[in-house]
């Protein structure tokens, strides 16, 4: 695979279990070594480093984990201070930085609490503060919201978005949750069997998924693409020919469906689909039954397909 993440981006990596997401992620801070090729972070080829040079490079890369990985015997304050002590900062500098980070994650009142006294969301906030302690250029998030409820997930994603915006931190985020990609990421790569099968701007990937794995992920969020089983049920109830129509952002100014129905004298019925919004733009697709006299139906489908937004459904 070959991937490039620009500075300042929030870049998502999504895939099913075993796709290779976390292994790829761990090559960024050399917790895993690639069997071939190079991994560069900024101007540094991190895959070639060892010893003190690798230690210094890792200080510029923060990491947050699914299971938090906090030191249970240390207070919240000391968990956040730990990487600062390893970096050789003085007590006054550590105090100032920890207080800043506690305020940033909204836990100033929990400085002397222990991890066992915190909720899952609070633990992850501590994890984020600790990962940001050394002002990293890159923040790695490995399934950091998978163990959290939806509300807490939203709060954690808001924190990551703020870290990106206020500190300029580049965020590399691994998840199997497409909702997380939709909510926070600028670009996304989809993985399967250790390979990147599709990547691009999040809107483009959501609106026009090309690979079957990507289509399954997008459908899990929007539920706009019928499965084969659903198609079989639709065909049992709707004997006409079926067309998949992508939603256009300017649909209101281009009433394609009503125009085709009027011009060809056919019936057009939406039998499945969904439309959502991403980055202030609407996207999705509709499955439409075209019914009527066969010559008119054929002409209507040709007209729909000619728009570049439709394709006849021939499977299932």
VENGI-V98893 format. One record per residue. N is the residue number from 1. SS is DSSP state (helix for helix, strand for strand, loop for the rest). OMEGA is omega in radians with two decimals (NA if undefined). Layout:
BEGIN
n:ss:omega
N:SS:OMEGA
N:SS:OMEGA
END
This chain:
BEGIN
n:ss:omega
1:loop:3.08
2:loop:-3.12
3:loop:3.05
4:loop:3.10
5:loop:-3.12
6:loop:3.10
7:loop:3.10
8:loop:3.13
9:loop:2.84
10:strand:-2.99
11:strand:-3.12
12:strand:3.01
13:strand:-3.05
14:strand:3.12
15:loop:3.10
16:loop:3.13
17:loop:3.13
18:loop:-3.11
19:loop:-3.12
20:loop:-3.07
21:helix:-3.07
22:helix:3.08
23:helix:3.07
24:helix:-3.10
25:helix:-3.08
26:helix:3.04
27:helix:-3.09
28:loop:3.07
29:loop:3.04
30:loop:2.93
31:loop:2.98
32:loop:3.11
33:loop:3.10
34:loop:3.11
35:loop:3.08
36:loop:3.12
37:loop:-3.05
38:loop:3.02
39:loop:-3.13
40:strand:3.02
41:strand:-2.99
42:loop:3.14
43:loop:-3.02
44:strand:3.01
45:strand:-3.00
46:helix:-3.14
47:helix:3.14
48:helix:-3.04
49:loop:3.05
50:loop:3.03
51:helix:-3.06
52:helix:3.13
53:helix:3.11
54:helix:3.11
55:helix:3.14
56:helix:-3.14
57:helix:-3.13
58:helix:3.09
59:loop:3.12
60:loop:-3.12
61:strand:3.09
62:strand:-3.13
63:strand:3.03
64:strand:-2.92
65:strand:3.10
66:loop:-3.08
67:loop:2.96
68:loop:3.10
69:loop:3.07
70:loop:3.07
71:loop:-2.98
72:loop:-3.08
73:loop:-3.12
74:loop:3.12
75:strand:3.07
76:helix:3.14
77:helix:-3.07
78:helix:3.04
79:helix:-3.13
80:helix:-3.11
81:helix:-3.00
82:helix:3.13
83:helix:3.11
84:helix:3.07
85:helix:3.11
86:helix:3.13
87:loop:3.05
88:loop:3.12
89:loop:3.10
90:loop:-3.06
91:helix:-3.12
92:helix:3.11
93:helix:3.13
94:helix:-3.14
95:helix:-3.12
96:helix:-3.08
97:helix:-3.14
98:helix:3.11
99:helix:3.09
100:helix:-3.09
101:helix:3.08
102:helix:3.09
103:helix:-3.12
104:helix:-3.10
105:loop:3.06
106:loop:-3.10
107:loop:-3.13
108:helix:-3.12
109:helix:-3.10
110:helix:-3.03
111:loop:-3.07
112:loop:3.09
113:loop:3.07
114:strand:-3.11
115:helix:-3.13
116:helix:-3.13
117:helix:-3.06
118:loop:2.98
119:loop:3.12
120:helix:3.13
121:helix:3.11
122:helix:3.08
123:helix:-3.13
124:helix:3.05
125:helix:3.07
126:helix:3.11
127:helix:3.12
128:helix:3.12
129:helix:3.13
130:helix:-3.13
131:helix:-3.13
132:loop:-2.98
133:loop:-3.07
134:loop:3.13
135:loop:-3.06
136:loop:3.02
137:loop:-3.07
138:strand:3.05
139:strand:3.14
140:strand:3.14
141:strand:-3.08
142:strand:3.13
143:loop:-2.99
144:loop:3.13
145:loop:-3.02
146:loop:-3.10
147:loop:-3.02
148:loop:3.07
149:loop:-3.04
150:helix:-3.13
151:helix:3.14
152:helix:3.06
153:helix:3.11
154:helix:3.14
155:helix:3.12
156:helix:3.11
157:helix:3.06
158:helix:3.11
159:helix:3.12
160:helix:3.11
161:helix:3.10
162:helix:3.11
163:helix:3.10
164:helix:-3.05
165:helix:-3.01
166:helix:-3.12
167:helix:-3.12
168:loop:-3.08
169:loop:3.00
170:strand:-3.07
171:strand:3.07
172:strand:-2.91
173:strand:3.09
174:strand:-3.14
175:strand:2.93
176:loop:-3.10
177:loop:-3.11
178:helix:3.08
179:helix:3.12
180:helix:3.09
181:helix:-3.12
182:helix:-3.02
183:helix:-2.87
184:helix:-2.91
185:loop:3.02
186:loop:3.14
187:strand:-3.08
188:strand:2.98
189:strand:3.12
190:strand:-3.09
191:strand:3.01
192:strand:3.09
193:loop:3.05
194:loop:-3.13
195:strand:2.99
196:strand:-3.08
197:strand:3.11
198:strand:3.05
199:strand:-3.14
200:strand:3.05
201:strand:-3.07
202:helix:-3.12
203:helix:-3.11
204:helix:-3.13
205:helix:3.11
206:helix:-3.04
207:helix:-3.08
208:loop:-3.14
209:loop:-3.07
210:loop:-3.05
211:loop:3.13
212:helix:3.11
213:helix:3.11
214:helix:-3.14
215:helix:3.11
216:helix:3.13
217:helix:-3.12
218:helix:3.14
219:helix:3.14
220:helix:3.12
221:helix:-3.01
222:helix:-3.10
223:loop:-3.09
224:loop:3.13
225:loop:-3.10
226:loop:3.03
227:loop:3.10
228:helix:3.13
229:helix:3.10
230:helix:3.11
231:helix:3.12
232:helix:3.11
233:helix:3.12
234:helix:-3.12
235:helix:3.13
236:helix:-3.12
237:helix:-3.04
238:loop:-3.06
239:loop:-3.14
240:loop:3.12
241:strand:-3.05
242:strand:3.12
243:strand:3.05
244:strand:-3.07
245:strand:3.07
246:strand:3.09
247:loop:3.09
248:loop:3.12
249:loop:-3.12
250:loop:-3.07
251:helix:-3.08
252:helix:3.14
253:helix:3.14
254:loop:-3.07
255:loop:-3.02
256:helix:-3.05
257:helix:-3.12
258:helix:3.13
259:helix:-3.14
260:helix:3.11
261:helix:-3.13
262:helix:-3.05
263:helix:-3.02
264:helix:3.10
265:loop:-3.14
266:loop:3.02
267:strand:3.09
268:strand:-3.10
269:strand:3.06
270:strand:-3.10
271:strand:3.12
272:strand:3.02
273:strand:3.11
274:strand:3.13
275:strand:3.10
276:strand:-3.12
277:strand:3.14
278:strand:-3.14
279:loop:3.10
280:loop:3.07
281:strand:-3.12
282:strand:3.12
283:strand:3.12
284:strand:3.13
285:strand:-3.14
286:strand:2.98
287:strand:-3.00
288:strand:3.01
289:strand:3.08
290:strand:-3.08
291:strand:-3.14
292:loop:3.09
293:loop:-3.01
294:helix:3.12
295:helix:3.14
296:helix:3.11
297:helix:3.14
298:helix:-3.14
299:helix:3.14
300:helix:3.14
301:helix:3.07
302:helix:-3.14
303:helix:3.14
304:helix:-3.13
305:helix:-3.14
306:helix:3.13
307:loop:-3.10
308:loop:-3.09
309:loop:-3.01
310:strand:3.05
311:strand:3.12
312:strand:3.12
313:loop:-3.05
314:loop:-3.10
315:loop:-3.14
316:loop:NA
END
